[in-house]
C-alpha cells in the first residue's frame, strides 16, 4: 500500500471520528447558544480559563470533565448489570458506525489510482446506515429494561414503538430515492445530483423528490429522538426515560450518542437530498477545469469573512472595567483570526500564481468538496437545534397517528408516483 493510500485512509477515518464524536463539546456549546438566542437570553458565557471563555465553549469542556470524574454509580435494584453496562456502548457504537459510509468528496485520484473518500469504502451504502440506525434501538431497550426502573422501562417501550412506527416510512421514502438514483451506493447518489433541473435549479434529491425529502427528514428526527419526537426521554413525564438510572460516563455515552445520531442524521440527509459534497452548478469535472477561479474566489471570500468575524468579536466583547481579564481574550482572538486571514490570503495567492500539478488539482478539488459537505452538514445540524428549541414535544398518540396514518400512506403514494414516472419515461 502506497503512502498516499495510507494518508487518505487516515484522513477519512479522522473525519468520521471527528464528526461522530469529536464535535460533541462543540455541539453542546452550539445548542446552548442557539437555545439562548431563541429564548432571548445570553447562554453560557461565564466559565473561563484565565479569562478565555471562547464564547461559552469552556462550559462544555467543564461539563465533559465533570462526567469523566463523576462517580460511576450502579443502583442496587439493577438486576441485569451486564446488560445495564453494555447498553450505552451499543447505542454509541451503532450511531458512530453510521458515519463509515458517508462520502466526504468524490473519488480522489493520486498518481492514476482512485481512492474513495469514505472511512469504510463499501458499496452497500445506504443499507449500512439503515442497519446500524435500526440496531441502535436495542441499546435503548436494554438500558431501560435492565435499569429495573418503571421510568426507564416506559422510556424503552416508547423508544421501541417510535422506531417501529417511523422506520417503515423512512424505508419507503428511501425506496423512492433508490428508484430515482438507480443505486444504493451513496457516492453514486451524490454524483447523480451534480446536474440541474430546468437549467437553474440544482438537481438535488430534495428538488427531485420533495415529498420523499420531507418524509425522510421527519423520520430522521424521530429516529434520533430529537424534539418534537423525544418522548423516549420526556423529562416532564418520565424523569429522563431510558437513561434515568445512569450516571457518570455511562450517562455521558448516551448523551454523546444523541449528538452522534444527530450528526449521522444530518450527514445522510445532506448526502441523499442536498447534493452531498457537490458544489451547486459545479460537478467534479467543472471544478477541476475552473480550479484557478475557485481558488481566487476563496482568496477573497475567506479572508473577508474572518475580518468581519474579528470585527464582530471586538464589537460584542466590550467590558466596562478596563482591568477585566476578558479583555485579554478579545485582543488575542482578534490577532489570531487576523493572522489566520493573512495566512489564508497569502497561501491561496501563492497557489493561484504558481499553479497546481495534476495531483495538486485533484487534492484541491477534494478539499473544496469536503468543505462544501461540512458547510451543508453544519447547516443541517443547525436546523436540528433550531427545531428543538422551537417546537413542543408531541403526545404519544399524536406520534403514532403521524407515523402510521400520515407518513406511511404518503410514502407508499410517493413510491407509486415515482415508479409510474420512471416506467412512462422509459
N, C-alpha and C positions, 0 to 999 in steps of 0.2 A: 504494500500500500504506500502510495506516494505521500510526501509531506503535505502537499496541498489537500489531499483527501482527508488526512488526519485533522488538519486545521478546520476544514469545512464541517466535518463531523462534530468536532468540539464546539464550534460556533453554534451549530444548530441545537445541540444539547443544552448549551448555556442559555440560548434564547428561550427554549421551552421551560427550563428550570426557573429562570428569572420571571417569566410571565406567569407561571403557575404558582410559585412560592415566594420568590424574592421580592415581588411587588406588594406583598401583604401589608407591611407597615405603611407603604405609600397609599394603598387603597383605604386603609383605616383612616389615615390622616385626611385623604381627599374626601371620603364620605362625611367625616365630621365637618369639614369646611363647607361642603355642599349643603349639609343639614343646617349649619349656621346661616348660610346665605338664604336658603329657602324660608327659614323661620325668623329671619331678620335679627340675627344675633352674631356675635363675633366668632364663635367656635374656639377651638384650642389655640391659645396664644400666650400662655404664661410660663409653661415648663421650659427651662432653658439649661444649657451647659455653658457656663462662662459668658452668658449674655446671648448666646446663639440659640434662637428659637426655631429658625428655618420655617417660619410661617405656621408653627404648631406641630411640625413633624417630630420634634423631640418628644412630644407627649406620646406618640405612637411607639417610639422606641422604648420609652419608660414602661409603657404597658406590656410590651413584649418581654422585657426583663422581669417584670413583676410575675408574669405567668411562668417563666422559666424557673424562678427561685421560690415560687409558692409551694407549700406542702401538697404533695400529690396524695390526696386522702381518698380511701375507698370505704364507703359506708358499710357498717356491719351487716345491714339487711340485704346486701347484694348476694344472691345465691350462685350465680354463674359468673365467677370472677374472670375466667378465661375469655368468655365472650364479651364481658364488660370491658376488658382491657383491649381486645383487638378491634372492637367496633370503630373507634375513631380512626385507626390505621386503615381500615377497609375503605371508609369514606374518602380519606385523604388520598390514598393510592389510586383509587378509581378516577377521581377528578384530575389528579396530577397526570395520569396516563392519557387523558383525552387530548393533551397538547402534542402528543407524539406524532400525529399525522397531519398537523396543520402546516400547510406550505407557507413559508415566510417570504418566498420570492420564487421566480421562475428558475428552471434548472440552470445552474451556473456551469459554464464550460471553461475549463482551465487546461491549456495545452491539448485541446482536442478531446478531453474527457469530460463527460457531462455528469454533474453531481446534483442530486435532489436536495433542495433546501428544506428538509424536514428532519426532525430529530429521529424519527423511525421511518426510513424510506420504504414504505409499503404501499401496495396498490389497492388495498381493501378500503382505504379512505374512510368514508362516512360510516361504514359498518363498524369499524373500530371505535369510533366516537359513540355511536348508539349503544354498543355493547357495554362499555365502561360506564357511561352515564346511567344506564339501566341497573347495572350491578351495584352502584353506589347506594341504592336504597336498602340493600341488605345491611350495611353498616348502621343506618338509621334504625332499622327494625331491631337489630341485635342490641344496639345501645339502649333503646327504650325498654325492650323486654328484659335484658339482663340486669337492668338497674333495680328491678323489683320495686318499682315506684309506679303508682297509678298515673301520675302526671307524665312520666317517661313513656309508659305503655300507650297512653292516649296519643301522645305525640308520634310514636312509631306507627300506630294504626292510621292516623291521619296522613302521615307521610306516604305510607304504602298505598292508601286509597288514592291519593293525589297523583302519584306516579302512574298507577294503572289507568287513571282517567285521562291523563294528558299525553302519555306515550303513544296511545293509539292515534290521536290526532296528529302528533308530531311525525310519526312514521308515515302516515298517509300524505302529509304535506311534503315530506321528503320524496315520496314516490313520484309526485308531480314534478319535482325538480330533477329526479333521475330520468324521467321521460323527456324532459326538456333538454338536459345536457347529454344524455346517452352514455353516461359513465358514472361509476361510483368513486373514481379517483378524484380527490379534492383538487389536485393541480389541474386536471382536465376541466373541472368546473370553472376554475378561475380563468383559464385560458379562453374558455367559451364566452366569457364576459368582457372580452377585450374590444369588441366592436361597438357599434352604435345602433340605436333604433331611430328611424326616420332621419338619420343623418346628424342629429344633435343631442339625443338622449343616450347616455351610457347604457350599454347592453347588460346592465346588472340584473341579477336574478329577481330583485325586488320589482323592477320595472317590467320584466317579462312575466312574472307571476306574483302580482301584488297580494292576491288573496292567500296564496301559499306562504308568502313572506309574513303577513300579519299573523296567520295561524301559528307558524313556526316560532316567531318571536314571543307570542303569548305563552306557548307551551314551554319554551326555554325558561321563561320567568318562573313557571310552575315547577319545572324540573330542578331549578336551583333554589327553590324555597324562598324566593325573594318576594317582597310586597308587590302586589296585593295577595300573593299566594303563600304566605308564611304561616299557615295555620298549624304546621307541624311543630312550631316553636312559639306559638302565640303567648307572649308574656302576660297579657291581660286576662288570659283564660286558663292556661295550664302551666304557669310559672315560667318554664323555659322549654317545655316539651321533652323531646327525647334525650337532651343532654342536661336535664335538671340536676342529676346526681353526680355530674363530673366536675372536676376541679383541676387546677394547675395546667400542665401541658396536654393532658388528655382532653380537657375542655378547649385548650388552645388549638389542638389539631382539628376539632370540629369547626372552630372559627376560621382557621386557615383554609379548611376545605370549602367553607362557604364562599370565600373570596376566590379560591381556585375554580369553583363551579361557575361563579360569575364571570371570571376571565375566560374560561373554556366556552361558556355560552356566547360571550361577546365575540370570541375568535371564530367560532363556527358560523355565527350569523353573518359576520363580515365576509367570511370566505365564500359562503353559498349565495348570499343575497346582495352584497355590496361591493363586488369586484375583487375582494381579497387584496392582493398586493398590486393590482393593476392601477396605474395612474390613469385618471379619466382621459379618454381620447388618445391614449398613447400605449400601444402594446409593446412587447419586449423589442421587436424589430425596430419600431419607430423610436424608442428610447435610445437604442444603440446608434441609429443614424443621426440623432439630434442630441447626443450626449453633451457636446460643447455648449449648446444653447441652454441645456438643463443646468449645467454647472454654472454658467454665467447668471442664470436666474437665481440659483441658490446663493451665489456670492452676493447678491443684492438683498434677497429676502431674509436670509438667516441673520446676518449682522444687524439689519434694521430691526428685526423682531427682538433681538437681545438688547439693543439700545433702548427700544420702547419699554422693555421689561425693567431695565435698570431705572428708567425714569419713573415707572410705577412704584418701584421699591422706595425710591427717595421721597416720592410724594406721600406714600401711605405709611411711612415709618419715621414720623417726626414726633419727638418726645419733648414735653415741656421742661424737663430737667436736663440741662446740658451735661450733667455728670452721669446721666443714666447709662448703665452698662450696655444697653441695647443699641446705643449709637455706634459702638464698635462693629456690631453685626452688619448694620446698614452700610457703613463705609467699606468694609471688607467685601461684602457681596457685590456692591457696585463695581469695585475694582476687578473682582473675579469675572463677572459677566462682561464687563467692558474688555478685559483681556481676552476672554473667550471669543467675543465678536471679532476682535482684531485678528486673532489666530485663524478663525474660520475664513475671514476675508482674504488673508494673505495665502492660506493654503489653497483655497479654490482658485484664486487668481494665478498662482503658480501652476496648478494643474491645467488651467484653461490655456495659458500661453505656451506651456511646454508640450501639451498634447498627451495622449494616452496610447499605450500599446493595445493589441487585441485583448490580451488578458486584463489589462487595466480597464478597458472599456467594459468588459463583461463584469468585472468586480464593481465598477462604478454604478452600472445598471442595477446590480443586485442590491447595493447599498440604498439606492433610491427606492427600489421596490420594498425592501424591508422597512424603510422609513415610512413609506405610504401605508403599508399594512399596520404598523404601530400607531400611526395617526388615526386611522379608522378604528382600530381596536380601542384606543383610549376614548374616542368619541362615543363608541357604543357602551363602554363601561360607565361613562358619564350619564348616558340615558338610563342605565340600570339604577344609578344612585338618584337621579332626578325623579324617577318613578317612585322609588321607595319613600322619598320624603314629600311626595305629592298626593299619592292615593292612599285610601284606607284599606285595611285588611277585609276581604270579603268573607261572608259566612260560609260554613261547611256546605250547606245545601246549595248555596249560590255557586260555589266552586264546582260541585258535581254537576249541576244543571248546565253551567257554561261548557264543561268538558264534554258531556255526553249528548246534550240536546242542541248545542250550537256549533262547537268546533268540529266535532266528529261528522255531522251531516255536511257541513261546509267543505271539509277536506275531501269527503267522498265525491261531492259535486265537482270540486276542482279537478279531481283525477279524471272524471268523465269528460269534462270540457277539454282538458289537456290532451287526453287520448284521442278525442274526436278531431281536434285541430291538427294533431300530428298525422292521423290517418288521412284526413282530407287533403293535407298538404302534400302527401306522398302521391 
